Each structure stands twice: as structure tokens, then as C-alpha cells.
Amino acid sequence: MNSELVIDVRADEVIIALLREKKLVELTKEKTSVQFAVGDIYLGKVKKIMPGLNAAFVNVGYEKDAFLHYLDLSPQFHSLDTYIKQCIARKGLPLAKLKLEPEISKNGKISDILTVGQWVAVQVAKEPISTKGPRLTSELSIAGRNLVLMPFADKVSVSQKIKSPEERKRLKRLIESIKPKNYGVIVRTVAEGKKVAQFDNELKELVDRFESAFKHIRDIEPPKLILGEIDRTSVILRDILNSSFENIYVNDITLSKEIRHYLSSIAPEKEDIVKYVSPEIPILDHFGVDKQIKSSLGKTVSFKNGAYLIIEHTEAFHVIDVNSGNRAKLGDDQESNALEVNLAAAEEVARQLQLRDMGGIIVIDFIDMQLAENRQKLYDKMKACMEIDRAKHTILPLSKFGLMQITRQRVRPEMTVDTMETCPVCHGTGKAEPAILVIDRIEDQLEHIAREKRCRNIVLKVHPFIGAYLKKGFISMRRRWAFRYKISLRIVDVPSYYIYEYHFYNSYKREIVD
């Protein structure tokens, strides 16, 4: 299965689109100033103890206090607390020299462990969602390409997806021989078949990241970020990069170099798949991502021969209804027709869950089927389609009402894109000025830019229909304007623009605002 990554770098955000077989399966929008992302480690201060919930609220700098349950405390919480105190006193301490404290009880009370005003090192387990603050854990972990480092533990675990008993024993033996004292390690699936030298270098890097972050803890006052997760682009590359990746397209020269450098450390053989695309080319339009966003993230999603999904969101769960629509009956009977639609719907539902990053409870109303073997086929198909999903999930068989229930891990807010747009022409009034006047407005603004602002190299971005009109003929409107105002004028078609939308840019690729 061929995979491609398209990265659109904008002024205030980075949009990352993952394509499999040219089909959009994952979309991430990362704000350049993102905070409280999953994996970030903060030094927080306990704000309130809630004995009834057996939990505490911790101030980590977010507008709402973060939630820390007793069950999310690390078994080695006392060791972590001791380490923080020693780091504050001595400005850093190698964890290998720390004497670990006894583990806390699994059935204890949070009031026996934490006190109001206490400093705690916590990691974001779930990002702020809706009206809730971040969900925290004190069981710290730092993820690498092949390994996950677990400070204050002393256990080596191997991913369950590595099936070979010999390989599992080999990996466990290698890691146990090189890991430092007081560190636990989880071996990730991609580590299968790797050499000890790679593990050793990565382990040293992860240990250095952890201890360097805590080295300066005495110089900060909570709430404060201690160790941030690497940017979302690198996280995606770290977690999903495999041999199926063919291309990574980036429209920012700096980021393309950073990704190349990152790939050189984790997968040198993949360094050449990074392709720089000029920012003058609308990268999401060029690779058909914008069109797929508009067609795939609405309330109604068509998927095969007229069949479609209706996706509704509630506070408690998500509901997906499968409809055959006006699809032609291809089978001999209703049962076979329903089975075919349901199997195709299972593929699209799995894609939608990953694309929208829907979490919590999902209820799917498939078309009713009477035969038990067909219901089993649908269940098996759904499980197979969900195997590539990195989020933890549980799938239940069809109920007697034809409903399938899925629970999917939710760690960040769901991806929502409003595919309905206010008419840019009439602004909701239902009336628009004559189309012929649009060209006059463009020329008036162009004249002002050329004569008053004295810009000589101008790029005009318009909808393809307007662009085609302006470039029509040998002595086109574009040529006449360029000659009349003594400027260099280039017209760029942008399919995602509204029909009457247009923008001017100078030679430095900055928009010219009138």
C-alpha cells in the first residue's frame, strides 16, 4: 500500500495530509504555537484534592486545571517525587544513581500521596477537549523511533505485534544488556530485525533528553513545560514511516531540510523521498487534498455507486448511518445487495474514523442482514479495515438490531471541517452584483497597486474560471494590463477559491492588502 505525506506550511499552522493510494486517510492541523500536546511533560502544582473522585486537579498553565486520577499515578511516584527534590537541590542528577522508593499501593487514596501546593512532574495523556482540561499521568515516557523510554521502571517489554518468539527473546536480551539502571524500555514494532548499535544510539539520546530536561528544573517555577514532544510532523514520521512511503511533499524549504535531517537519523535510506514544492503552487490543490477534504468531511459522505454515510455527533457518542441510496441492485436479492453495500461501508467508516480522529463510542447502523454468515463477514471486514488504525480500539459484533459498536481511544479533539460556506458573493443576502463587474474591480485594484504602491512584480491568484478568461487569446487581458501599467503580471489558478475571490501578491510572496 503506497503512502504519501503532503505538508502545507502556512503562517499560523501546518497542515499534514496522509494519503494511501492517493486517498486521504489522515489530516492533522498543527498550530505553530500548540501547547498541551500529548507527550508534553510539565512541572505542575497540585491545586485541589478530590477524595470522592480519588483524583486531583493540577495547574499546568492551561485555563482549566488538568485532571490526574490515582490510577494514572506511576507505581514509582515516590521515586519521581524524590528525584524532583534532588534535582532542585543539586541542579541535575543521573537517574542511575537514584535509589528507588517502594511502589505505591494499587488501591490507595490520592490524599495519602499528594498535598495541595505540591510540585509534580506530569505528562499530557489526553489533550484539552471541549470544556475539559488536559488528562494527565505521572507515568512518564519518552517515545523514539524504535524504543519508548520509561524512567523509574526497570522492565523491558516487547510489542505484541512482533509475533516471532525468537525475535522477541533477541530484542529483550539486547535491550537488557545496554539499558541504564532505573530505566524501563518498551520495544516498538518497527524495531524488528534492527541491530544493537541502533538501539544503543537511540537509548543514549532518549536518556540524554530526559536528564537534560530535569537538569534545569531548579531554575523554573511551576506551572512550566519541562520537556515538549517533538513537532507533529516528526511524530507522524516517527510513528508511521515504513517501506510503503514513496514521497513526502513539503512547500517550505526550511522544514524540508529538517525532515531530511530527521530521516537521516531514523531511516537514511528514505532521505531522498522528501520533495520540495514551490510555495507558489497551492500544494493541497495540486495533490487533490482540498477536494477530498470538502467531499469527505461533511455530514453526508458518498462512497460507492450512490451509497452514502450520514455522520452525526452528539455529546455522548457518534452515530453513523449507512444508506444504499439510489444504488442499482446488482445482486440477486436484497440480502446480497445489503452485504455488498455494508462491506464497502466498513472500508469508508474505518477511513472516516482515522481521518476525523473520532474517539469515544461510535455506533454504526448498517443495512439489516438476516444471514448470520453475512453478519460475521461484515464483522471480520470491519476488524481487517481497522487493523491499520494506530489508535486503540475495540469492535463489537453486530447486535440483534443491526448496530455495531466501536470504542476508539480519544487523545485529542476531533478533526472538524465546516464544508458549508457562506456565499462570498451575496454574503447571505441572495443577491449579487453583475459578474461582468468583477473584472473591473480586479483592474481597479491592480491599477492602485501598480501606480500608488509602485509594485512591479505582481501575482494575481484567482479561481480557474476567472483565470481562463483573463488569459484567453494571444493579446489577453493579462497582457494588456501588464503593458498598460508597465508591470510583470502572473496569474495563478487556485481551485479552492470562490468564483469571485482573488488576491494580489508581491515578489516576496506577501499578500498586497489594499
Residue pairs with C-beta under 8 A, 6 or more apart in sequence:
1 20
1 21
1 244
2 20
2 21
2 244
2 246
3 18
3 19
3 20
3 240
3 242
3 244
3 245
3 246
4 18
4 19
4 22
4 245
4 246
4 247
4 248
4 249
4 287
5 16
5 17
5 18
5 19
5 236
5 237
5 245
5 247
5 248
5 249
6 16
6 17
6 19
6 249
6 283
6 284
6 287
6 289
7 14
7 15
7 16
7 17
7 233
7 248
7 249
7 250
7 251
7 252
7 255
7 259
7 283
8 14
8 15
8 16
8 17
8 251
8 283
8 284
9 250
9 251
9 252
9 255
9 279
12 31
12 32
13 29
13 30
13 31
13 32
14 29
14 30
14 32
14 231
14 232
14 233
14 255
15 27
15 28
15 29
15 30
15 284
16 26
16 27
16 28
16 29
16 30
16 232
16 233
16 236
17 24
17 26
17 27
17 28
17 284
17 287
17 289
18 24
18 25
18 26
18 27
18 236
18 240
19 25
19 287
19 289
22 288
23 292
23 351
24 289
24 292
24 293
24 296
24 355
25 351
25 354
25 355
26 236
26 354
26 355
26 357
27 293
27 297
27 355
27 415
27 417
28 232
28 236
28 415
29 415
30 231
30 232
30 233
34 232
35 61
35 62
35 225
36 60
36 61
36 62
36 124
36 127
36 128
36 134
37 124
37 127
37 228
37 229
37 232
37 412
38 124
38 125
38 126
38 127
38 229
38 411
38 412
39 123
39 124
39 143
39 229
39 235
40 123
40 124
40 225
40 227
40 228
40 229
41 121
41 122
41 123
41 124
41 140
41 213
41 225
41 226
41 227
41 228
42 60
42 61
42 121
42 122
42 123
42 124
42 222
42 223
42 224
42 225
42 226
43 84
43 119
43 120
43 121
43 217
43 220
43 222
43 223
43 224
43 226
44 58
44 59
44 60
44 61
44 66
44 119
44 120
44 121
44 122
44 136
44 222
44 223
45 58
45 59
45 117
45 118
45 119
45 120
45 222
45 223
46 56
46 57
46 58
46 59
46 114
46 115
46 116
46 117
46 118
46 120
47 56
47 57
47 58
47 59
47 65
47 116
48 56
48 57
48 65
48 116
49 56
49 110
49 111
49 114
49 115
49 116
50 56
50 57
50 110
51 109
51 110
51 111
53 69
54 69
54 70
54 71
54 109
54 110
55 67
55 68
55 69
55 70
55 110
56 68
56 110
56 114
57 65
57 66
57 67
57 68
57 133
58 65
58 66
58 67
58 68
58 120
58 122
58 136
59 65
59 66
59 222
59 223
60 66
60 122
60 124
60 134
60 136
60 222
60 223
61 223
61 224
61 225
62 128
62 133
62 134
63 133
64 128
64 131
64 132
64 133
65 133
66 122
66 124
66 133
66 134
66 135
66 136
67 132
67 133
67 134
67 135
67 136
68 120
68 122
68 136
68 137
68 138
69 110
70 108
70 109
70 110
70 113
72 125
72 135
72 136
72 137
72 138
72 139
73 104
73 110
73 113
73 137
73 138
73 139
74 80
74 137
74 138
74 139
74 140
74 152
75 103
75 104
75 106
75 139
76 100
76 101
76 103
76 152
76 153
77 104
77 113
77 138
78 101
78 102
78 103
78 104
79 98
79 100
79 101
79 152
79 182
80 121
80 138
80 140
80 151
80 152
81 120
82 98
82 101
83 93
83 95
83 98
83 152
83 214
84 119
84 120
84 121
84 214
84 217
86 93
86 98
87 93
87 214
87 215
87 217
87 218
88 217
88 218
89 218
91 215
91 216
91 218
92 211
92 214
92 215
92 216
93 214
94 211
95 151
95 152
95 180
95 181
95 182
95 183
95 207
95 210
95 211
96 180
96 181
96 182
96 183
98 182
100 152
100 154
100 182
104 113
114 120
119 222
120 138
121 138
121 140
121 214
121 226
122 136
122 137
122 138
123 136
123 137
123 138
123 139
123 140
123 141
124 134
124 135
124 136
125 134
125 135
125 136
125 137
125 411
126 134
126 135
126 410
126 411
126 412
127 134
127 411
127 412
127 413
128 134
128 413
129 410
129 412
129 413
130 413
139 150
140 150
140 151
140 152
140 210
141 148
141 149
141 150
141 186
142 148
142 149
142 151
142 206
142 209
142 210
142 227
143 149
143 238
143 239
144 202
144 205
144 206
144 238
145 188
145 190
145 202
145 238
145 266
145 267
146 187
146 188
146 190
146 191
146 194
146 198
146 199
146 202
147 175
147 185
147 186
147 187
147 188
147 191
147 199
147 202
147 203
147 206
148 185
148 186
148 188
149 183
149 184
149 185
149 203
149 206
149 207
149 210
150 183
150 184
150 185
150 186
151 182
151 183
151 184
151 210
152 182
152 184
153 182
153 183
153 184
154 181
154 182
154 183
154 184
155 184
156 172
156 175
156 176
156 179
156 184
156 185
156 186
156 187
157 184
157 185
157 186
157 187
158 168
158 171
158 172
158 186
158 187
159 186
159 187
159 188
159 189
159 191
161 189
162 168
162 171
162 187
162 189
162 191
162 192
164 192
167 192
167 193
171 187
171 191
171 192
172 187
174 196
174 199
175 185
175 187
175 199
175 203
177 196
178 196
178 199
178 200
178 203
179 185
179 203
180 203
180 207
183 207
185 203
190 242
191 199
209 227
210 227
213 226
213 227
214 226
217 226
220 226
229 235
230 238
233 255
233 259
234 259
234 262
237 248
237 259
237 262
237 263
237 266
238 266
239 390
240 390
241 263
241 266
241 267
241 270
245 270
245 273
246 273
247 273
247 275
248 259
248 273
248 274
248 275
249 275
249 277
249 283
249 287
250 256
250 259
250 274
250 275
250 276
250 277
251 276
251 277
251 278
251 279
251 281
251 283
252 279
253 276
256 274
256 275
256 276
259 274
260 271
260 274
263 270
263 271
263 273
263 274
264 271
277 283
277 286
279 509
280 459
280 492
280 509
282 290
282 492
282 494
282 495
282 496
283 289
284 290
284 293
284 496
285 291
285 494
285 495
285 496
290 495
290 496
291 495
293 417
293 419
294 419
295 301
295 302
296 351
296 352
296 355
297 355
297 356
297 415
297 416
297 417
297 419
298 419
298 420
299 310
299 311
299 312
300 308
300 309
300 310
300 311
301 308
301 309
301 311
301 348
301 352
302 308
302 325
303 309
303 344
303 345
303 347
303 348
304 327
304 341
304 344
304 348
305 327
305 328
305 330
306 324
306 325
306 326
306 327
306 328
307 322
307 323
307 324
307 325
307 327
307 341
307 344
307 345
308 323
308 325
309 320
309 321
309 322
309 323
309 345
309 348
309 349
309 352
310 320
310 321
310 323
311 318
311 319
311 320
311 352
311 356
312 318
312 319
312 320
312 321
313 319
313 414
316 360
316 361
317 360
317 361
317 362
317 363
318 358
318 360
318 361
318 362
318 363
319 362
319 363
319 365
320 349
320 352
320 362
320 363
320 364
320 365
321 365
322 341
322 342
322 345
322 349
322 364
322 365
322 366
322 367
323 367
324 337
324 338
324 341
324 367
327 337
327 341
329 337
330 337
330 340
331 337
331 339
331 340
335 369
335 370
335 371
335 374
338 367
338 368
338 369
338 374
339 369
339 374
339 377
339 378
341 367
342 366
342 367
342 369
342 378
343 377
343 378
343 381
345 364
345 366
346 378
346 381
346 382
346 385
347 381
347 385
349 364
349 382
349 385
350 382
350 385
350 386
350 389
351 385
352 358
353 362
353 386
353 389
353 393
353 406
353 408
354 388
354 389
354 391
355 415
356 414
356 415
356 416
357 391
357 412
357 413
357 414
357 415
358 408
358 410
358 414
359 391
359 408
359 409
359 410
359 411
359 414
360 407
360 408
360 410
361 405
361 406
361 407
362 405
362 406
362 407
362 408
363 403
363 404
363 405
363 406
364 403
364 404
364 405
364 406
365 402
365 403
366 378
366 398
366 402
366 403
366 404
367 402
368 402
369 375
369 378
369 402
375 397
375 398
376 397
378 398
378 404
379 395
379 397
379 398
379 404
382 395
382 404
382 406
383 395
386 393
386 395
386 406
389 408
391 408
391 409
391 411
392 408
392 409
393 406
393 407
393 408
393 409
394 406
394 407
395 404
395 405
395 406
396 404
396 405
396 406
397 404
398 404
399 405
421 498
422 428
423 432
424 498
424 500
424 501
425 432
425 433
425 498
425 499
425 500
426 432
435 500
438 466
438 500
439 466
439 469
439 470
439 477
442 460
442 462
442 466
442 502
443 481
445 504
445 514
446 458
446 460
446 481
446 485
446 489
446 504
447 485
448 514
449 455
449 458
449 504
449 512
449 514
450 456
450 458
450 485
450 486
450 487
451 485
453 512
455 487
455 506
455 512
456 486
456 487
456 488
456 507
457 487
457 488
457 506
457 507
458 487
458 488
458 489
458 490
458 504
458 505
458 506
458 512
459 489
459 490
459 491
459 492
459 504
459 505
459 506
459 509
460 470
460 489
460 490
460 491
460 492
460 502
460 503
460 504
460 505
461 491
461 492
461 493
461 494
461 497
461 502
461 503
461 504
461 505
462 470
462 491
462 492
462 493
462 494
462 497
462 501
462 502
463 493
463 494
463 495
463 497
463 498
463 499
463 500
463 501
463 502
464 493
464 494
464 495
465 499
466 499
466 500
466 502
467 491
467 492
467 493
468 493
469 477
470 476
470 477
470 478
470 491
471 477
471 478
471 491
478 489
478 491
481 487
481 489
482 488
482 489
503 511
504 511
504 512
505 511
505 512
506 512
